[in-house]
Amino acid sequence: MVSGPRMARTPLDPSARYEHTLKRPVEVRGVGLHHGVGAELRMLPARSGSGVVFVRTDLDGFEIRASWRHVAKVSYATSLMRQGVLLSTTEHLLSVLRALGVDNVRVEIDQLELPILDGSALPFAQMLQEAGLKRQRRWRRYLRMRKRVEVREGDKRISIEPSPAFDVDCETLYPHPLVGPQRIQLRITPENYLKQIAPARTFGFERDLAMLRDMGLIRGASLENAVCFGADCVMNDSGLRYPDEPCRHKLLDLIGDVALLGHPLLGRVVARRAGHAMHVALVDRIVHDATCFDLVTLDQLPADAAPSS
């Protein structure tokens, strides 16, 4: 093992120093949330340094790298586009890949939208557990924040500041008697993510369904893949998985959106009523100010500033 003069503690174990890919391919089939079209998704191992690359198998293997450079639309989902080729609703898969430490993977998809599955990241997490992770030889580079960066829009805001780990403070406010103000503060580790974030499902409100369908959205939505809040009840027979499931799902989305930075993050994100557009605006602000971050391997961190679980 290569080492520096002062070995930093890792977020989890010594393997966090290295990039990871999958041990074996895994696949799943499901329907897209917004377009309502069936899609087959397959994840395969990838070489070191390649990152997350989506491959449109229906378009002769056209590739779209998961990067801030290719963000297309960020209204009700985060979509990527390269040379006019679109890929929609990427945030759930990107969230689980980042949180569970998968750096390099080829994601084959035969449609323009990823399957929503049960509306959470849990099925994707289970796929990764089935595939297993393989440590690679290349050292993982982390994006470490050096100074605070903020994006504001009225009473909504999102900021990031230096931190020895990836910490998030997420607050939401929905004017509904069963939701209202919610807040979660969490250090993002694989264990915390699997237990507290991955099962949280996408959600909506019965009062908004007609409007969204008129916009051409949620064509594939059902109570099997989304939580729906009626006027005074949760319409899903199984109820909620967490009392604050909407806030946890917003945190899930946030992790997926900041994954577009292309590196694991060492910083504390504070989000107040932020959504996809503000998440991506923060990413854009970061990448266009080289003074606000460093790219470092864990051996470049002083021992007293290294991330810990």
LINDA-V584507 format. One record per pair of residues at least 24 apart in sequence whose C-alpha atoms are under 7 Angstrom apart, sorted by sequence separation. I is the first residue (numbers start at 0). GAP is how many residues later the second one is. D is the distance in whole Angstrom. If there is no record, write none. Layout:
i=I gap=GAP d=D
i=I gap=GAP d=D
This chain:
i=20 gap=24 d=5
i=87 gap=24 d=6
i=88 gap=24 d=6
i=89 gap=24 d=6
i=201 gap=24 d=5
i=202 gap=24 d=4
i=203 gap=24 d=5
i=204 gap=24 d=5
i=205 gap=24 d=5
i=20 gap=25 d=6
i=86 gap=25 d=5
i=87 gap=25 d=4
i=88 gap=25 d=6
i=95 gap=25 d=6
i=200 gap=25 d=6
i=201 gap=25 d=6
i=202 gap=25 d=6
i=203 gap=25 d=6
i=204 gap=25 d=6
i=253 gap=25 d=6
i=257 gap=25 d=6
i=85 gap=26 d=6
i=86 gap=26 d=6
i=87 gap=26 d=6
i=200 gap=26 d=7
i=92 gap=28 d=7
i=95 gap=28 d=7
i=18 gap=29 d=7
i=91 gap=29 d=5
i=95 gap=29 d=6
i=92 gap=31 d=6
i=199 gap=41 d=7
i=202 gap=43 d=7
i=199 gap=45 d=5
i=201 gap=47 d=6
i=199 gap=48 d=6
i=200 gap=48 d=6
i=199 gap=49 d=5
i=51 gap=51 d=7
i=54 gap=51 d=7
i=56 gap=51 d=6
i=196 gap=51 d=6
i=50 gap=52 d=6
i=51 gap=52 d=5
i=52 gap=52 d=6
i=53 gap=52 d=6
i=54 gap=52 d=6
i=55 gap=52 d=6
i=56 gap=52 d=6
i=57 gap=52 d=5
i=196 gap=52 d=7
i=50 gap=53 d=4
i=51 gap=53 d=5
i=52 gap=53 d=5
i=53 gap=53 d=5
i=54 gap=53 d=5
i=55 gap=53 d=5
i=56 gap=53 d=5
i=57 gap=53 d=7
i=49 gap=54 d=6
i=50 gap=54 d=6
i=51 gap=54 d=6
i=52 gap=54 d=6
i=53 gap=54 d=6
i=54 gap=54 d=6
i=55 gap=54 d=6
i=197 gap=54 d=7
i=48 gap=55 d=7
i=55 gap=55 d=7
i=176 gap=55 d=7
i=196 gap=55 d=6
i=47 gap=56 d=6
i=46 gap=57 d=7
i=45 gap=58 d=5
i=45 gap=59 d=5
i=44 gap=60 d=5
i=45 gap=60 d=6
i=43 gap=61 d=6
i=44 gap=61 d=6
i=42 gap=62 d=7
i=43 gap=62 d=5
i=181 gap=62 d=6
i=42 gap=63 d=6
i=43 gap=63 d=6
i=42 gap=64 d=5
i=182 gap=64 d=6
i=41 gap=65 d=6
i=42 gap=65 d=6
i=181 gap=65 d=6
i=40 gap=66 d=7
i=41 gap=66 d=5
i=40 gap=67 d=6
i=41 gap=67 d=7
i=40 gap=68 d=5
i=39 gap=69 d=6
i=38 gap=70 d=7
i=39 gap=70 d=6
i=38 gap=71 d=6
i=38 gap=72 d=6
i=38 gap=75 d=7
i=171 gap=75 d=6
i=38 gap=76 d=6
i=121 gap=76 d=5
i=170 gap=76 d=7
i=120 gap=77 d=5
i=121 gap=77 d=5
i=119 gap=78 d=6
i=120 gap=78 d=6
i=119 gap=79 d=5
i=119 gap=80 d=5
i=19 gap=81 d=7
i=20 gap=81 d=5
i=31 gap=81 d=6
i=119 gap=81 d=4
i=169 gap=81 d=6
i=19 gap=82 d=5
i=20 gap=82 d=6
i=31 gap=82 d=6
i=32 gap=82 d=7
i=118 gap=82 d=5
i=119 gap=82 d=6
i=19 gap=83 d=5
i=20 gap=83 d=5
i=21 gap=83 d=7
i=31 gap=83 d=4
i=32 gap=83 d=5
i=118 gap=83 d=5
i=18 gap=84 d=6
i=19 gap=84 d=6
i=20 gap=84 d=6
i=30 gap=84 d=5
i=31 gap=84 d=5
i=29 gap=85 d=5
i=30 gap=85 d=6
i=28 gap=86 d=7
i=29 gap=86 d=7
i=30 gap=86 d=7
i=29 gap=87 d=6
i=47 gap=88 d=7
i=98 gap=89 d=7
i=47 gap=90 d=6
i=98 gap=90 d=6
i=99 gap=90 d=5
i=98 gap=91 d=6
i=98 gap=94 d=7
i=165 gap=99 d=6
i=165 gap=100 d=5
i=166 gap=100 d=6
i=167 gap=100 d=6
i=168 gap=100 d=6
i=169 gap=100 d=6
i=170 gap=100 d=6
i=171 gap=100 d=6
i=172 gap=100 d=6
i=25 gap=101 d=6
i=164 gap=101 d=5
i=165 gap=101 d=5
i=166 gap=101 d=5
i=167 gap=101 d=5
i=168 gap=101 d=5
i=169 gap=101 d=5
i=170 gap=101 d=5
i=171 gap=101 d=5
i=163 gap=102 d=6
i=164 gap=102 d=6
i=165 gap=102 d=6
i=166 gap=102 d=6
i=167 gap=102 d=6
i=168 gap=102 d=6
i=169 gap=102 d=6
i=170 gap=102 d=6
i=162 gap=103 d=6
i=163 gap=103 d=7
i=162 gap=104 d=4
i=25 gap=105 d=6
i=161 gap=105 d=5
i=162 gap=105 d=5
i=24 gap=106 d=6
i=117 gap=106 d=6
i=118 gap=106 d=4
i=160 gap=106 d=6
i=161 gap=106 d=6
i=23 gap=107 d=5
i=117 gap=107 d=4
i=118 gap=107 d=5
i=159 gap=107 d=6
i=160 gap=107 d=5
i=22 gap=108 d=6
i=116 gap=108 d=6
i=117 gap=108 d=7
i=159 gap=108 d=5
i=160 gap=108 d=7
i=21 gap=109 d=6
i=22 gap=109 d=5
i=115 gap=109 d=7
i=159 gap=109 d=4
i=21 gap=110 d=6
i=22 gap=110 d=5
i=158 gap=110 d=6
i=159 gap=110 d=6
i=21 gap=111 d=5
i=22 gap=111 d=5
i=158 gap=111 d=5
i=20 gap=112 d=6
i=21 gap=112 d=5
i=157 gap=112 d=6
i=158 gap=112 d=7
i=19 gap=113 d=6
i=20 gap=113 d=5
i=157 gap=113 d=4
i=19 gap=114 d=5
i=20 gap=114 d=7
i=156 gap=114 d=6
i=157 gap=114 d=6
i=19 gap=115 d=5
i=156 gap=115 d=5
i=18 gap=116 d=6
i=19 gap=116 d=5
i=155 gap=116 d=6
i=156 gap=116 d=7
i=157 gap=116 d=6
i=17 gap=117 d=6
i=18 gap=117 d=5
i=155 gap=117 d=5
i=156 gap=117 d=6
i=17 gap=118 d=6
i=155 gap=118 d=6
i=17 gap=119 d=6
i=18 gap=119 d=6
i=14 gap=120 d=7
i=17 gap=120 d=6
i=18 gap=120 d=6
i=142 gap=120 d=6
i=157 gap=120 d=7
i=188 gap=120 d=7
i=17 gap=121 d=4
i=18 gap=121 d=5
i=141 gap=121 d=6
i=142 gap=121 d=6
i=143 gap=121 d=6
i=144 gap=121 d=6
i=16 gap=122 d=6
i=17 gap=122 d=5
i=140 gap=122 d=7
i=141 gap=122 d=5
i=142 gap=122 d=5
i=143 gap=122 d=5
i=144 gap=122 d=6
i=16 gap=123 d=6
i=141 gap=123 d=6
i=142 gap=123 d=6
i=143 gap=123 d=6
i=141 gap=124 d=7
i=150 gap=131 d=6
i=149 gap=132 d=7
i=163 gap=141 d=6
i=163 gap=142 d=6
i=164 gap=142 d=5
i=163 gap=143 d=5
i=164 gap=143 d=7
i=146 gap=145 d=5
i=145 gap=146 d=5
i=144 gap=147 d=6
i=145 gap=147 d=5
i=144 gap=148 d=4
i=143 gap=149 d=5
i=144 gap=149 d=7
i=142 gap=150 d=6
i=143 gap=150 d=5
i=142 gap=151 d=6
i=143 gap=151 d=6
i=142 gap=152 d=5
i=143 gap=152 d=7
i=141 gap=153 d=5
i=142 gap=153 d=7
i=140 gap=154 d=6
i=141 gap=154 d=5
i=140 gap=155 d=5
i=141 gap=155 d=6
i=140 gap=156 d=5
i=94 gap=157 d=6
i=139 gap=157 d=6
i=94 gap=158 d=7
i=138 gap=158 d=7
i=94 gap=160 d=5
i=91 gap=161 d=6
i=94 gap=161 d=4
i=97 gap=161 d=6
i=90 gap=162 d=6
i=93 gap=162 d=5
i=91 gap=164 d=6
i=94 gap=164 d=7
i=90 gap=165 d=5
i=93 gap=165 d=6
i=90 gap=166 d=6
i=97 gap=166 d=7
i=34 gap=182 d=7
i=33 gap=183 d=5
i=34 gap=183 d=7
i=35 gap=183 d=5
i=33 gap=184 d=4
i=34 gap=184 d=5
i=35 gap=184 d=4
i=32 gap=185 d=5
i=33 gap=185 d=5
i=34 gap=185 d=6
i=32 gap=186 d=6
i=33 gap=186 d=6
i=32 gap=187 d=4
i=31 gap=188 d=6
i=32 gap=188 d=5
i=30 gap=189 d=6
i=67 gap=192 d=5
i=66 gap=193 d=5
i=67 gap=193 d=6
i=65 gap=194 d=6
i=66 gap=194 d=6
i=66 gap=195 d=6
i=77 gap=198 d=7
i=76 gap=199 d=7
i=74 gap=201 d=7
i=73 gap=202 d=5
i=74 gap=202 d=6
i=73 gap=203 d=5
i=16 gap=281 d=6
i=9 gap=288 d=7
i=7 gap=290 d=6
i=7 gap=291 d=6
i=6 gap=292 d=6
i=5 gap=293 d=7
i=7 gap=293 d=6
i=7 gap=294 d=6
i=8 gap=294 d=6
i=3 gap=295 d=5
i=7 gap=295 d=4
i=2 gap=296 d=6
i=5 gap=296 d=7
i=6 gap=296 d=6
i=9 gap=296 d=7
i=10 gap=296 d=5
i=11 gap=296 d=7
i=5 gap=297 d=6
i=8 gap=297 d=6
i=9 gap=297 d=6
i=10 gap=297 d=4
i=11 gap=297 d=6
i=7 gap=298 d=5
i=8 gap=298 d=7
i=9 gap=298 d=6
i=10 gap=298 d=5
i=8 gap=299 d=6
